[in-house]
């Protein structure tokens, strides 16, 4: 979990882990590695052994925005991670710099 304790994302991830553990019949441990908008924890997952047991509870800030604002990102959303589930969706907004139109989506 690359976010501080009591952060809304942390709380949601803990609820998800509890539910996932109940469904799988195993204990799911939430390991905290928070700093720099989640980049440190995300990088640790990227560099970990792909054992099928280590998961990243990522968000737009840890996976998308990090690569956009960092001139030399240390991980790539497409190459380094495999999406296995979408557990929530938030209001998204942005600016298309080619045409300069504001767009948003509540889907």
Buried (B, 14 or more C-beta within 10 A) or exposed (E): BBBEEEBEBBEBBBEBBEEBEEEEEEEBEBEEBBEEBBBBBBBBBBEEEEEEEEBBBBBEBBBBBBBEEEEEBBBEBEEBBEEEEEEEEEEEEEEEEEEEEEEEEEE
